[in-house]
Amino acid sequence: MVFGLNLVYQRRINRAVIIESEIDAMYLWSAGIPAIAMGGSVFSEEKAELLRKSPLEEAIAMTDHDEAGQKLKRAIIAGLGPYVRVSVAGYPYRYKDPNEIGDLAKVKGYVERARGVRWKTALLSA
């Protein structure tokens, strides 16, 4: 299951944030930021294939700062990098999740400043 993917299809969204939890995805949507959630830190080949078939042209990884979140970020880059633009949205380490930031304007700024990654280079440095 990829939470929010139905909205990507219904609204023909081509740029969305990929995040771990459903609550974080809903929080981003409340800021007007399309987001889909993996329902945890596992990015399986099935989930990657669903996203590759979707209207997405850019995926923005905004994962937790813990080890599982960083593993998810690398998996997103590896699974989607050859097919769509992949960017990474950073946020301060003092927050475990984006919804802890509490300021939707700040969250929107972090997403807008997401850095594109070159997937081959990113995999070599991971």
LONU-219400 format. One record per residue (C-alpha): x, y, z; residue in one letter. Coordinates in nm, 4 decimals, m for minus. Layout:
        X        Y        Z fimar
        X        Y        Z     A
...
This chain:
        X        Y        Z fimar
   0.0000   0.0000   0.0000     M
   0.1174   0.3507  m0.0825     V
  m0.0922   0.6002   0.1114     F
  m0.2123   0.8888  m0.1062     G
  m0.1172   0.7360  m0.4398     L
  m0.4827   0.7408  m0.5418     N
  m0.4737   1.1227  m0.5193     L
  m0.1646   1.1338  m0.7399     V
  m0.3615   0.9495  m1.0070     Y
  m0.6905   1.1356  m0.9583     Q
  m0.5280   1.4796  m0.9697     R
  m0.2540   1.3881  m1.2201     R
   0.0109   1.5096  m0.9761     I
   0.3616   1.4999  m1.1192     N
   0.5605   1.6134  m0.8121     R
   0.5117   1.4716  m0.4633     A
   0.6951   1.4185  m0.1368     V
   0.7579   1.0598  m0.0320     I
   0.7432   1.0226   0.3423     I
   0.7297   0.7381   0.5934     E
   0.4040   0.7800   0.7848     S
   0.0502   0.8554   0.6858     E
   0.0186   1.1283   0.9509     I
   0.3175   1.3096   0.7992     D
   0.1607   1.2828   0.4531     A
  m0.1649   1.4303   0.5821     M
   0.0307   1.7095   0.7520     Y
   0.2037   1.7962   0.4239     L
  m0.1268   1.7893   0.2361     W
  m0.2610   2.0420   0.4902     S
   0.0193   2.2747   0.3723     A
  m0.0829   2.2191   0.0103     G
   0.2089   1.9830  m0.0542     I
   0.1185   1.6584  m0.2322     P
   0.2618   1.3690  m0.0326     A
   0.2512   0.9924  m0.0313     I
   0.3466   0.7648   0.2551     A
   0.5196   0.4294   0.2518     M
   0.3520   0.3202   0.5748     G
   0.6926   0.2666   0.7353     G
   1.0533   0.2559   0.6311     S
   1.0303  m0.0286   0.3790     V
   1.0482   0.0604   0.0097     F
   0.9768  m0.2647  m0.1701     S
   1.0074  m0.3341  m0.5405     E
   0.6254  m0.3484  m0.5531     E
   0.5987   0.0046  m0.4129     K
   0.8693   0.1271  m0.6492     A
   0.6836  m0.0203  m0.9449     E
   0.3573   0.1459  m0.8401     L
   0.5346   0.4811  m0.8274     L
   0.7159   0.4264  m1.1570     R
   0.3794   0.3632  m1.3270     K
   0.2228   0.6732  m1.1712     S
   0.2094   1.0259  m1.3183     P
   0.5019   1.1310  m1.0973     L
   0.7892   1.3034  m1.2726     E
   0.9620   1.4140  m0.9515     E
   0.9765   1.2400  m0.6148     A
   1.1020   1.4296  m0.3116     I
   1.2300   1.2092  m0.0306     A
   1.1649   1.3638   0.3116     M
   1.2514   1.0853   0.5503     T
   1.3180   1.0663   0.9226     D
   1.6687   1.1270   1.0511     H
   1.7027   0.7840   1.2115     D
   1.8768   0.4859   1.0520     E
   1.5528   0.3443   0.9107     A
   1.4639   0.6787   0.7515     G
   1.8051   0.7111   0.5910     Q
   1.7782   0.3579   0.4567     K
   1.4403   0.4488   0.3073     L
   1.5900   0.7603   0.1449     K
   1.8622   0.5518  m0.0220     R
   1.6026   0.2968  m0.1385     A
   1.3874   0.5714  m0.2919     I
   1.6887   0.7076  m0.4791     I
   1.7861   0.3608  m0.6024     A
   1.4329   0.2517  m0.6931     G
   1.3158   0.5693  m0.8637     L
   1.6343   0.7492  m0.9704     G
   1.6626   0.5861  m1.3110     P
   1.2984   0.6726  m1.3918     Y
   1.2063   1.0103  m1.2392     V
   1.3830   1.3123  m1.0904     R
   1.4583   1.2464  m0.7255     V
   1.5218   1.5234  m0.4760     S
   1.5855   1.5218  m0.1024     V
   1.4176   1.7700   0.1322     A
   1.6131   1.8260   0.4490     G
   1.4887   1.9674   0.7770     Y
   1.6530   2.0343   1.1156     P
   1.7731   1.7297   1.3098     Y
   1.5951   1.8454   1.6244     R
   1.2698   1.7227   1.4665     Y
   1.2113   1.3506   1.4346     K
   0.9319   1.3916   1.1785     D
   0.8222   1.6799   0.9575     P
   0.4935   1.7098   1.1468     N
   0.6903   1.8006   1.4620     E
   0.8086   2.1231   1.2955     I
   0.4700   2.2791   1.3661     G
   0.5075   2.5603   1.1118     D
   0.3593   2.4795   0.7729     L
   0.5382   2.7710   0.6052     A
   0.8749   2.6331   0.7215     K
   0.7856   2.2850   0.5997     V
   0.6850   2.4272   0.2627     K
   1.0210   2.6066   0.2451     G
   1.2134   2.2865   0.3169     Y
   1.0277   2.1113   0.0351     V
   1.0795   2.4010  m0.2068     E
   1.4549   2.3923  m0.1341     R
   1.4825   2.0165  m0.1936     A
   1.8087   1.9254  m0.3640     R
   1.8109   1.7049  m0.6697     G
   2.0292   1.3965  m0.6474     V
   2.2154   1.2137  m0.9164     R
   2.1168   0.8609  m0.8391     W
   2.4404   0.6867  m0.9446     K
   2.6541   0.9245  m0.7413     T
   2.4183   0.8993  m0.4442     A
   2.4373   0.5202  m0.4443     L
   2.8168   0.5233  m0.4528     L
   2.8356   0.7520  m0.1499     S
   2.5672   0.5694   0.0528     A
